[in-house]
Amino acid sequence: MPFTVDAVPHLPAGFGDTFTSRTVDVDGVELHAVVGGTGPALLLLPAWPQFWYGWRLVMPALAEHFTVVAADMRGMGASSKPAGGYDAVTLADEMTALMASLGHDSFHVAGYDMGMMVGYVLAARHRDRVTRLVLAEAVLAGFTPLPPLLMPPEVNELAWHFVFNRLAEINERMVSGREEIYFGYQFATKAASPEAIPQTAVDVYVDALRDPAALHASFEFYRAGESGDQVVALAAEGPLDIPVLAIGGEYGMRDGVEQAVRQVASDTSGAIAPGAAHFLPEEAPEWMARTLIDFFA
């Protein structure tokens, strides 16, 4: 499966009438995005271990107000999967180049999980390009308090993968051929309930990660330890002055996202997604769509 609009299953009715897949070459890396709608440009950045498909339930409503660009960063979905280059600055600069190639010199950005860090770095490095920013459901390196190695059981269930994913090689060997066990567990334990993300969607994500290059990339995001230093260095240049909305799930980060983001953005407001934990665009799609439309309007 190529993981483009015309290939993935279980999309909302009429999705293919609005959205199409686009591919852009950025310095030899093929970057894929799903594009549709009219209005100001809105870049949606994906979560780990997902790709653009994680935004599918929110995109139709957003497309009534914005030109939506749901991107696959390198290593994800239908984008190229090189062996390296997974630090936050590289990912952010490639997303900026993607938007320029699609004709958008300025744009809004919304990112959660992995997309939150990349979204912040993008806005901090390209301050003349990003007009408004939504950051959701992730830690921000250098500004979110980190738990100890030996954590309480309930925290360990949520955060243990950070250490595992950064291992040099053994993680790939252990997960290869068992992708449905490892990644299925992520969706079952980081959502508000084990059934919150339907099995049909989990199957799509797992299928994408059966590709050895995609599996390698999924761990490279975490192995790129320089990303944290990049965040801290950019924050030292001064806070963002654009409007920023920080969102946590009621059963996820709650106000922890807002507390971290207020340290790097002077015009920050916060919101909590009711009934959701981590995968906000799928656990609370109607709330998420309405919140983004109101904020970016």
RAWO-V636043 format. One record per pair of residues at least 12 apart in sequence whose C-alpha atoms are under 10 Angstrom apart, sorted by the first residue. I is the first residue (numbers start at 0). J is the second residue. If there is no record, write none. Layout:
i & j
I & J
I & J
This chain:
i & j
0 & 76
0 & 77
0 & 203
0 & 206
0 & 207
1 & 76
1 & 77
1 & 78
1 & 207
2 & 20
2 & 31
2 & 50
2 & 51
2 & 52
2 & 75
2 & 76
2 & 77
2 & 78
2 & 203
2 & 204
2 & 206
2 & 207
3 & 19
3 & 20
3 & 21
3 & 22
3 & 31
3 & 32
3 & 33
3 & 51
3 & 52
3 & 76
3 & 77
3 & 78
4 & 18
4 & 19
4 & 20
4 & 21
4 & 32
4 & 33
4 & 34
4 & 51
4 & 52
4 & 55
4 & 77
5 & 18
5 & 19
5 & 20
7 & 52
7 & 200
7 & 203
8 & 52
8 & 199
8 & 200
8 & 203
9 & 55
9 & 199
9 & 200
9 & 203
10 & 52
10 & 55
10 & 56
10 & 200
11 & 55
11 & 56
11 & 57
11 & 58
11 & 59
12 & 59
13 & 59
14 & 35
14 & 55
14 & 56
14 & 58
14 & 59
15 & 35
16 & 35
17 & 33
17 & 34
17 & 35
17 & 36
17 & 37
17 & 58
17 & 59
17 & 62
17 & 63
18 & 32
18 & 33
18 & 34
18 & 35
18 & 36
18 & 58
18 & 59
18 & 62
18 & 67
18 & 68
18 & 69
19 & 32
19 & 33
19 & 34
19 & 35
19 & 68
20 & 32
20 & 33
20 & 34
20 & 35
20 & 68
20 & 69
20 & 70
20 & 77
21 & 33
21 & 34
21 & 68
21 & 70
21 & 77
21 & 101
22 & 70
22 & 71
22 & 77
22 & 78
22 & 97
22 & 100
22 & 101
23 & 78
23 & 96
23 & 97
23 & 98
23 & 100
23 & 101
24 & 78
24 & 79
24 & 93
24 & 96
24 & 97
24 & 100
25 & 92
25 & 93
25 & 94
25 & 95
25 & 96
25 & 97
25 & 100
26 & 93
26 & 96
27 & 79
27 & 81
28 & 72
28 & 73
28 & 74
28 & 78
28 & 79
28 & 80
28 & 81
28 & 93
29 & 71
29 & 72
29 & 73
29 & 77
29 & 78
29 & 79
29 & 80
29 & 81
29 & 97
30 & 70
30 & 71
30 & 72
30 & 73
30 & 74
30 & 75
30 & 76
30 & 77
30 & 78
30 & 79
30 & 80
30 & 93
30 & 94
30 & 96
30 & 97
31 & 51
31 & 68
31 & 69
31 & 70
31 & 71
31 & 72
31 & 73
31 & 75
31 & 76
31 & 77
31 & 78
31 & 79
31 & 97
32 & 44
32 & 50
32 & 51
32 & 67
32 & 68
32 & 69
32 & 70
32 & 71
32 & 72
32 & 76
32 & 77
32 & 78
32 & 94
32 & 97
32 & 98
32 & 101
33 & 51
33 & 52
33 & 55
33 & 58
33 & 67
33 & 68
33 & 69
33 & 70
33 & 71
34 & 58
34 & 62
34 & 66
34 & 67
34 & 68
34 & 69
34 & 70
34 & 101
35 & 58
35 & 59
35 & 61
35 & 62
35 & 63
35 & 65
35 & 66
35 & 67
35 & 68
35 & 69
36 & 58
36 & 59
36 & 60
36 & 61
36 & 62
36 & 63
36 & 64
36 & 65
36 & 66
36 & 67
36 & 68
37 & 61
37 & 62
37 & 63
37 & 64
37 & 65
37 & 66
37 & 67
38 & 61
38 & 62
38 & 63
38 & 64
38 & 65
38 & 66
38 & 67
39 & 62
39 & 64
39 & 65
39 & 66
39 & 67
39 & 103
39 & 105
39 & 106
39 & 107
39 & 295
39 & 296
40 & 62
40 & 64
40 & 65
40 & 66
40 & 67
40 & 68
40 & 98
40 & 101
40 & 102
40 & 103
40 & 104
40 & 105
40 & 106
40 & 107
40 & 108
40 & 130
41 & 61
41 & 62
41 & 64
41 & 65
41 & 66
41 & 67
41 & 68
41 & 69
41 & 98
41 & 103
41 & 105
41 & 106
41 & 107
41 & 108
41 & 109
41 & 129
41 & 130
41 & 131
41 & 132
41 & 291
41 & 295
42 & 65
42 & 66
42 & 67
42 & 68
42 & 69
42 & 70
42 & 94
42 & 95
42 & 97
42 & 98
42 & 103
42 & 106
42 & 107
42 & 108
42 & 109
42 & 110
42 & 118
42 & 129
42 & 132
43 & 58
43 & 67
43 & 68
43 & 69
43 & 70
43 & 71
43 & 107
43 & 108
43 & 109
43 & 110
43 & 111
43 & 114
43 & 118
43 & 133
44 & 68
44 & 69
44 & 70
44 & 71
44 & 72
44 & 91
44 & 94
44 & 108
44 & 109
44 & 110
44 & 111
44 & 112
44 & 113
44 & 114
44 & 115
44 & 116
44 & 117
44 & 118
44 & 134
45 & 69
45 & 70
45 & 71
45 & 72
45 & 75
45 & 76
45 & 109
45 & 110
45 & 111
45 & 112
45 & 113
45 & 114
45 & 115
45 & 117
45 & 118
46 & 71
46 & 72
46 & 75
46 & 110
46 & 111
46 & 112
46 & 113
46 & 114
46 & 115
46 & 135
46 & 136
46 & 137
46 & 277
46 & 278
47 & 75
47 & 111
47 & 112
47 & 113
47 & 114
47 & 182
47 & 185
47 & 204
47 & 217
47 & 218
47 & 220
47 & 221
47 & 278
48 & 75
48 & 76
48 & 112
48 & 113
48 & 182
48 & 185
48 & 186
48 & 204
48 & 205
48 & 207
48 & 208
48 & 213
48 & 214
48 & 217
48 & 218
49 & 71
49 & 75
49 & 76
49 & 112
49 & 113
49 & 182
49 & 200
49 & 201
49 & 203
49 & 204
49 & 205
49 & 207
49 & 208
49 & 217
49 & 278
50 & 69
50 & 70
50 & 71
50 & 72
50 & 74
50 & 75
50 & 76
50 & 77
50 & 78
50 & 203
50 & 204
50 & 207
51 & 68
51 & 69
51 & 70
51 & 71
51 & 72
51 & 75
51 & 76
51 & 77
52 & 69
52 & 70
52 & 71
52 & 76
52 & 200
52 & 203
52 & 204
52 & 281
53 & 69
53 & 200
53 & 204
53 & 278
53 & 279
53 & 280
53 & 281
54 & 69
54 & 70
54 & 278
54 & 279
54 & 280
54 & 281
54 & 284
54 & 287
54 & 288
55 & 69
55 & 280
55 & 281
55 & 284
56 & 280
56 & 281
56 & 282
56 & 283
56 & 284
56 & 285
56 & 287
56 & 288
57 & 279
57 & 280
57 & 281
57 & 283
57 & 284
57 & 285
57 & 286
57 & 287
57 & 288
57 & 289
57 & 291
58 & 280
58 & 284
58 & 288
59 & 288
60 & 284
60 & 285
60 & 287
60 & 288
60 & 289
60 & 291
60 & 292
61 & 287
61 & 288
61 & 289
61 & 291
61 & 292
62 & 292
63 & 292
64 & 292
64 & 295
64 & 296
65 & 106
65 & 107
65 & 292
65 & 295
65 & 296
66 & 103
66 & 106
67 & 106
67 & 107
67 & 108
68 & 97
68 & 98
68 & 101
68 & 106
68 & 108
69 & 109
70 & 94
70 & 97
70 & 98
70 & 114
71 & 94
72 & 85
72 & 90
72 & 91
72 & 93
72 & 94
72 & 97
72 & 113
72 & 114
72 & 117
73 & 85
73 & 89
73 & 90
73 & 93
73 & 94
73 & 213
73 & 216
73 & 217
73 & 220
74 & 208
74 & 212
74 & 213
74 & 214
74 & 215
74 & 216
74 & 217
74 & 218
74 & 219
74 & 220
75 & 204
75 & 207
75 & 208
75 & 212
75 & 213
75 & 214
75 & 216
75 & 217
76 & 203
76 & 204
76 & 206
76 & 207
76 & 208
76 & 213
77 & 207
77 & 213
78 & 213
79 & 212
79 & 213
79 & 216
80 & 210
80 & 211
80 & 212
80 & 213
80 & 214
80 & 215
80 & 216
80 & 217
81 & 212
81 & 213
81 & 215
81 & 216
82 & 212
82 & 213
82 & 215
82 & 216
82 & 219
83 & 215
83 & 216
83 & 219
83 & 220
83 & 222
83 & 223
84 & 216
84 & 219
84 & 220
84 & 223
85 & 216
85 & 217
85 & 218
85 & 219
85 & 220
85 & 221
85 & 222
85 & 223
85 & 224
85 & 225
85 & 226
86 & 117
86 & 219
86 & 220
86 & 221
86 & 222
86 & 223
86 & 224
86 & 225
86 & 226
86 & 227
86 & 229
87 & 113
87 & 114
87 & 116
87 & 117
87 & 118
87 & 119
87 & 120
87 & 121
87 & 220
87 & 223
87 & 224
87 & 225
87 & 226
87 & 227
87 & 228
87 & 229
87 & 230
88 & 116
88 & 117
88 & 120
88 & 121
88 & 124
88 & 225
88 & 226
88 & 229
88 & 230
88 & 233
89 & 117
89 & 120
89 & 121
89 & 226
90 & 114
90 & 116
90 & 117
90 & 118
90 & 120
90 & 121
90 & 220
90 & 226
91 & 114
91 & 116
91 & 117
91 & 118
91 & 119
91 & 120
91 & 121
91 & 122
91 & 123
91 & 124
91 & 125
92 & 117
92 & 120
92 & 121
92 & 124
92 & 125
93 & 121
94 & 117
94 & 118
94 & 121
95 & 121
95 & 122
95 & 124
95 & 125
95 & 128
95 & 129
98 & 128
99 & 128
103 & 128
104 & 127
104 & 128
104 & 129
105 & 125
105 & 126
105 & 127
105 & 128
105 & 129
105 & 130
105 & 131
106 & 127
106 & 128
106 & 129
106 & 130
106 & 131
106 & 132
107 & 122
107 & 128
107 & 129
107 & 130
107 & 131
107 & 132
107 & 133
107 & 295
108 & 121
108 & 122
108 & 128
108 & 129
108 & 130
108 & 131
108 & 132
108 & 133
108 & 134
108 & 243
108 & 295
109 & 131
109 & 132
109 & 133
109 & 134
109 & 135
109 & 243
109 & 244
109 & 245
109 & 291
109 & 295
110 & 132
110 & 133
110 & 134
110 & 135
110 & 136
110 & 137
111 & 133
111 & 134
111 & 135
111 & 136
111 & 137
111 & 138
111 & 245
111 & 246
111 & 247
111 & 277
111 & 278
111 & 279
111 & 280
112 & 134
112 & 135
112 & 136
112 & 137
112 & 138
112 & 139
112 & 277
112 & 278
112 & 279
113 & 135
113 & 136
113 & 137
113 & 138
113 & 139
113 & 220
113 & 221
114 & 133
114 & 134
114 & 135
114 & 136
114 & 137
115 & 132
115 & 133
115 & 134
115 & 135
115 & 136
115 & 137
115 & 138
115 & 139
115 & 245
115 & 256
116 & 134
116 & 135
116 & 137
116 & 138
116 & 139
116 & 140
116 & 226
116 & 227
116 & 230
117 & 134
117 & 226
117 & 230
118 & 132
118 & 133
118 & 134
118 & 135
119 & 132
119 & 133
119 & 134
119 & 139
119 & 230
119 & 233
119 & 234
119 & 239
119 & 243
119 & 260
119 & 263
119 & 264
120 & 226
120 & 229
120 & 230
120 & 231
120 & 233
120 & 234
122 & 233
122 & 239
122 & 240
122 & 241
123 & 230
123 & 233
123 & 234
123 & 236
123 & 237
123 & 238
123 & 239
123 & 240
123 & 263
123 & 264
124 & 233
124 & 234
124 & 236
124 & 239
126 & 239
126 & 240
126 & 241
127 & 241
129 & 241
129 & 242
130 & 240
130 & 241
130 & 242
130 & 243
130 & 295
131 & 240
131 & 241
131 & 242
131 & 243
131 & 244
131 & 294
131 & 295
131 & 296
132 & 239
132 & 241
132 & 242
132 & 243
132 & 244
132 & 245
132 & 267
132 & 291
132 & 294
132 & 295
133 & 242
133 & 243
133 & 244
133 & 245
133 & 246
133 & 267
133 & 268
133 & 269
133 & 290
133 & 291
133 & 294
133 & 295
134 & 243
134 & 244
134 & 245
134 & 246
134 & 247
134 & 256
134 & 257
134 & 260
134 & 269
135 & 244
135 & 245
135 & 246
135 & 247
135 & 248
135 & 252
135 & 253
135 & 255
135 & 256
135 & 257
135 & 260
135 & 269
135 & 270
135 & 271
135 & 272
135 & 277
135 & 278
135 & 279
136 & 245
136 & 246
136 & 247
136 & 248
136 & 251
136 & 252
136 & 253
136 & 254
136 & 255
136 & 256
136 & 257
136 & 271
136 & 272
136 & 276
136 & 277
136 & 278
136 & 279
137 & 245
137 & 246
137 & 247
137 & 251
137 & 252
137 & 255
137 & 256
137 & 259
137 & 277
138 & 252
138 & 255
138 & 256
138 & 259
138 & 260
139 & 227
139 & 230
139 & 231
139 & 255
139 & 256
139 & 259
139 & 260
139 & 263
140 & 224
140 & 226
140 & 227
140 & 228
140 & 229
140 & 230
140 & 231
140 & 259
141 & 227
141 & 228
141 & 229
141 & 230
141 & 231
141 & 232
141 & 234
141 & 259
142 & 227
142 & 230
142 & 231
142 & 234
142 & 256
142 & 258
142 & 259
142 & 260
142 & 261
142 & 262
142 & 263
143 & 255
143 & 256
143 & 257
143 & 258
143 & 259
143 & 260
143 & 262
144 & 255
144 & 259
145 & 158
146 & 158
148 & 162
156 & 184
156 & 185
156 & 188
156 & 189
157 & 185
157 & 188
157 & 189
157 & 190
157 & 251
157 & 277
158 & 189
160 & 181
160 & 185
160 & 221
161 & 218
161 & 221
161 & 222
162 & 221
162 & 222
163 & 218
163 & 221
163 & 222
164 & 217
164 & 218
164 & 219
164 & 220
164 & 221
164 & 222
165 & 218
165 & 219
165 & 220
165 & 221
165 & 222
165 & 223
165 & 224
166 & 218
166 & 219
166 & 221
166 & 222
167 & 218
167 & 219
167 & 222
168 & 215
168 & 218
170 & 214
170 & 215
170 & 218
171 & 211
171 & 214
171 & 215
171 & 216
171 & 217
171 & 218
172 & 215
174 & 209
174 & 214
175 & 208
175 & 209
175 & 210
175 & 211
175 & 214
175 & 215
176 & 209
176 & 211
177 & 205
177 & 209
178 & 204
178 & 205
178 & 206
178 & 207
178 & 208
178 & 209
178 & 210
178 & 214
179 & 201
179 & 202
179 & 204
179 & 205
179 & 206
179 & 208
179 & 209
180 & 205
181 & 205
182 & 201
182 & 202
182 & 204
182 & 205
182 & 208
183 & 196
183 & 198
183 & 201
183 & 202
183 & 204
183 & 205
184 & 201
185 & 201
186 & 198
186 & 200
186 & 201
186 & 204
186 & 277
186 & 278
187 & 201
188 & 276
188 & 277
189 & 250
189 & 251
189 & 275
189 & 276
189 & 277
189 & 278
190 & 248
190 & 250
190 & 251
190 & 274
190 & 275
190 & 276
190 & 277
190 & 278
190 & 279
190 & 281
190 & 282
191 & 248
191 & 249
191 & 250
191 & 251
191 & 274
191 & 275
191 & 276
191 & 277
191 & 278
191 & 279
191 & 282
192 & 250
192 & 274
192 & 275
192 & 276
192 & 282
194 & 282
195 & 275
195 & 276
195 & 278
195 & 281
195 & 282
195 & 283
196 & 278
196 & 281
196 & 282
197 & 281
197 & 282
200 & 281
230 & 263
231 & 263
233 & 263
234 & 262
234 & 263
234 & 264
235 & 263
236 & 263
237 & 263
237 & 264
237 & 265
238 & 260
238 & 261
238 & 262
238 & 263
238 & 264
238 & 265
238 & 266
239 & 260
239 & 261
239 & 262
239 & 263
239 & 264
239 & 265
239 & 266
239 & 267
240 & 263
240 & 264
240 & 265
240 & 266
240 & 267
241 & 264
241 & 265
241 & 266
241 & 267
242 & 264
242 & 265
242 & 266
242 & 267
242 & 268
242 & 294
242 & 295
243 & 257
243 & 260
243 & 261
243 & 263
243 & 264
243 & 265
243 & 266
243 & 267
243 & 268
243 & 269
243 & 294
243 & 295
244 & 256
244 & 257
244 & 260
244 & 261
244 & 264
244 & 266
244 & 267
244 & 268
244 & 269
244 & 270
244 & 290
244 & 291
244 & 294
244 & 295
245 & 257
245 & 258
245 & 259
245 & 260
245 & 261
245 & 267
245 & 268
245 & 269
245 & 270
245 & 271
246 & 260
246 & 268
246 & 269
246 & 270
246 & 271
246 & 272
246 & 279
246 & 287
246 & 290
247 & 269
247 & 270
247 & 271
247 & 272
247 & 273
247 & 275
247 & 276
247 & 277
247 & 279
248 & 270
248 & 271
248 & 272
248 & 273
248 & 274
248 & 275
248 & 276
248 & 277
248 & 278
248 & 279
248 & 282
248 & 283
249 & 270
249 & 271
249 & 272
249 & 273
249 & 274
249 & 275
249 & 276
249 & 277
249 & 279
250 & 271
250 & 272
250 & 273
250 & 274
250 & 275
250 & 276
250 & 277
251 & 271
251 & 272
251 & 274
251 & 275
251 & 276
251 & 277
251 & 278
251 & 279
252 & 271
252 & 276
252 & 277
253 & 269
253 & 270
253 & 271
253 & 272
253 & 273
253 & 275
253 & 276
253 & 277
254 & 269
254 & 270
254 & 271
255 & 269
256 & 269
256 & 270
256 & 271
257 & 269
257 & 270
257 & 271
270 & 290
272 & 284
272 & 286
272 & 287
272 & 290
273 & 286
273 & 287
